[in-house]
């Protein structure tokens, strides 16, 4: 197998991962440091991978690529852990004091619905949510809507019809093209 591209790619991955893993180990916080360090490491590793490709044996280039791909996830986890938010030590959690009465847990029974207030004279009623078009063309309440039809695959006959009429079960494909509501 040819080593073309594998050494450069593997070297670039390993170079970027080596720099960002060291930065994560030292607890570097700013994102620009990871971008600059990872970019420089990738360039250096890619140059090294190019020279590994130039050898007579293709195995080292394949090993570089395999190692670079294997270390992507652990390096990403280390960087995310290092840059994750940690609240300062002086921040405290709000807890009720000893004199605060405990609140009652919510009851399982539903609260009665409040009576609907009559709209003020001249006020518009709240608009209902628009209906979703379930077919390619949907005509409802004088408005035409275009939608994305949802195909449906279903049996053509019920099991009772198959037993009663002795027909062979077939598959039915439905694609709603037009729907109208009057």
N, C-alpha and C positions, 0 to 999 in steps of 0.2 A: 504494500500500500504506500501511496505517496505521502510525504510529510508536508506538502505544500499547504501553507496556511495554518496548520495545526500547531506548529511550534510558536508562531507569532501570536495566535489567539490564546494559547495556553500560557505563554509567557506574560502577555498583557493581563490576563485574569489573575495570575499568581502575583504579579507586581502590584496591581491595585489592591488585591486582598492583603498582601503583606503589609503595605503601608497603612491601610485602614484598620487592620486588626491591631497593629501597634498603637495607633491613635486611640482606638477604643479601649485598649488595655490601660492607657494612661488617663482615660476619662476626658478626652477632648470633647468640648461641647459644640462649638460653632460648626454649622454645616459647611461653610466655605472651606474649612480646614480639611474636611473629608473629600470635598470635590477637588481641591487643588492637589492634595496628597495622593488621592486615588488616581487622578489624571497623570501626575508625574510618575507614579509607580507603574501605571499601565504602559506609558511610553517606554520607560526603562526596561520593563519586562518584555515588551514587544520586540525591542532591539535585541535583547538577549535571546529571545525565542527565534529570531531570524537566524542568528548564528548557530543555534542548535539544529535548525532545519538544514543547514548547509552541510552537515556531516553525512557520512555514507549510510548510517543506520537511521531508519525512520522511527525506531522504538522510543528514543528519548522525546521526540516531538509529541508522540501519542501520550506518553506518560505526563508531559507538561499539560496537555489539554485535559486529560482525565483528572489530574490533581487540581487544576484550576476550576473545573466544573464541580468537583466534589467539595471544594471549600467555599463555594458561593453562599450556601445557606448558613453555615456557622459564622462566617464573617458578617453577613447581614444581621444575624441575631445579635452578635456582639456590638455592632455599631448602633442598632436600635436600642439595645439595653443601655449603652453608654450615654446616648442622647435623650433618653426618656425623661419626662418631667418628674422631679422629686421636690415636694414642697419643702421650704426652709424649716429649720428646727423650731423657730419661734412661732410657727403657725400651729394653732391648737384646734382640736376638734370641738365643736360646740356640743356640750352635753348639758342636760337639764340639771339644775342644782338640787340639793336635798329638799328644799322647801317647795319645789314645783310639783303640783299634783300630777299624777300619771294620767294620761289621756285614755279614754275608753277605746277599745278596738272597734272598728267600723262594724255595723250590723249587716247581716246577710240579706235582710229584707229590703226590697227596693223602696225608695222614697216616692211618695205620690207625686205625679206630674203636676206642675203648676198650671193654673188655668191660663189659657191663651188670652192675652190682652187684645182688645179690639184695636185695630189700627186707627190712628188719628185721622180725622177727616182730611182728605187731600193727600195722605201719605200713600206711597206705593207699597204693595205687598212684596215681601222678599221673593226674589226670583228663584224658581226651582232649578236644581242642577240639570244641565242639559243631558238628554238621553244619549247613550253611546250607540253608535251605528254598529249593528251586528252583521251587516251584509255589505256588499260592495256599494249599493245605492240604497239608502234608507229614507223613506218619505214618511214623516210624522209631523202632525200638527201644522201642516202647510209648509214645512221646511224640508228641504232636501239635504241630506248629509251623505258624505262619502266615507266609507270605513274600510277596514281591513277584514275581509271575510275569514272566519275561522273554519277550516275544513273539519269534517266529522266523518269518522269511519265507524260503521255499525252493522249488525246483522240485518239482513233484509226481512226475515220472518222471525216471529217469536217461536219459542219451543212448542207452544200449543198449536200454532199454525202448521209447523212441520209435522207434528203427529197427526193432526186432523186431516190435512190435505195431502200428506205424503210428498211434499215438495222437497227439493234439495236446498239446503241452506246456502245462501250466497252473501257476499259482502256488498254493502251499499256505501257509496261515497257521496257525501253531501257538501256542497259549497254554496252558501247563501249568496245569491247575486242581487236579488231585489226583495225588499221588505217594505210593506206599507201598513200604517196604522191609521184608521179613520176615527 
